[in-house]
Amino acid sequence: MKTILIPVTTNFFSRNFLRTDAYGQLRASGAYIVLLVPPRRLAYYRSEFSASHTRIEAMPDVRTWIEDVFLFVETASIHSRTEEMLQFTELYRRGARRAVLVRYAVFVVRRACWVLGRFSWWRMLVRRAYFLIPHSAAVAVLTHYRPDLVFAPAMIGGDYPFLKEAKRQGIKTAGMVLSWDNLFSKTLLRVHPDRLLVHTEYLKDQAVNLGDFPARGIEITGVPQYDRYFQRKSTVSRERFITALGGDPAKKLILYAFSGKSGIGIEFEVVKILHEIIKGGELGEDVEVLLRPYPRYDFPEEKLERMRRDYGFLAAPAVAHIGDGKDDWEFDGASADFLHATLAHADVVFTMYSTFFIEAAIFDKPILAVAFDGLKKRDYWNSAARFFEWEHLARLMRFKAMDVITDREEMARAIRTALKNPEAHAGGRSEIVRDQCGYTDGRAGERVAASLTRMLN
């Protein structure tokens, strides 16, 4: 029986792999699967995902100062507009805790790396230098389990020690890019696995051009976590879903999907403006609003309750919380079902820079993009407008699939239009799906499992 070792280095792994057909198909192939998970989540993973031919063990701490240095150099060397903007944003960000001189010193080093990152020789030098430094904890893991294949399901920091040592020992390696934006700002593909799985042709181009990965070693699979949407799996009824949240299913539902930490202050102000628009009768009809936090920055129950009380909006946690730590969250089955129902029953989707642009397009829902600064004017590096210069978002703009909101009046007008004419921009939404999903047959998970099985056999 062949063994595949998988380090779990992101909370999105359960949604993107274990709760898709990829995990079931890989088990059915006869492979022996070893999942290495953070110790604090070991009990949860064993209770949720234990199965025959699957072993779930605690992952050793692979973070070292050397790993931190290479992570810094790697990300700073990504020669993309997104990374360049992130460097300037970090320098000029309001509320930054670092002293001004420290911020400028870090900025200068990052800018030097970014300039050098345009040259292939520099990128190769970073990878080569990293490869030459052994990682004892990863060596010990591979010596103990003796896998036939190491699969890095995210291609981010914690994956690389295992990939590096596997390649040094002649063990087969595979990796999968986590998300649509990662190659613009999170990884230079510090270690090249034998095979790289990507969701789309667009990600393949990024892997070749930014990550220097040979095109012949890349396989396009589609997006496993979207399979359930394309398979049109049934979800709870609209009446049951909205009633359970305390809302009226007869009213149209506006979903506001928070995007993350970078724009959170603006988004709270936009939510307040949305409340004022509705309260002032500017939409011409009464609606329900559902607030959905970003998973990594899910809101505590007291904050959700305060927004319910202050605005009369519906609100619910995005994920399950399995501990008290900042990263102790997981996409359990109920969270995945709730997300599916949210997308199925929303009539309009608001977001700023999240994957809800793609998910709303899959469900052919009108999309409203938040590109203004809420209640007060902000400088460019702290504004909402800057997000739409990130490459992955700028690409979406070419499809004319959404209304981009630049002020309060346009916000009210765009909501009214979306509610009355949801078919507008439908062609653009189809283009987003074609461009950002790769396949729409609901079999991405199968393709991931088939690719890994071929490598094992």
Secondary structure, 3 states (H helix, E strand, C coil): CCEEEEECCCCCHHHHHHCCHHHHHHHHCCCEEEEEECHHHHHHHHHHHCCCCEEEEECCCCCCHHHHHHHHHHHHCCCCHHHHHHHHHHHHCCCCCCCHHHHHHHHHHHHHHHHHCCCHHHHHHHHHHHHHCCCHHHHHHHHHHCCCEEEECCCCHHHHHHHHHHHHCCCEEEEECCCCCHHHHCCCCCCCCCEEEECCHHHHHHHHHCCCCCHHHEEECCCHHHHHHHCCCCCCCHHHHHHHCCCCCCCEEEEEECCCCCCHHHHHHHHHHHHHHHHCCCCCCCEEEEEECCHHHCCCHHHHHHHHHHHCCEECCCCEECCCCCCCEECCHHHHHHHHHHHHHCCEEEECCCCHHHHHHHCCCCEEEECCCCCCCCCHHHCCHHHHHCHHHHHHHCCCCCEEECCHHHHHHHHHHHHHCCCCCHHHHHHHHHHHHCCCCCCHHHHHHHHHHHHHC
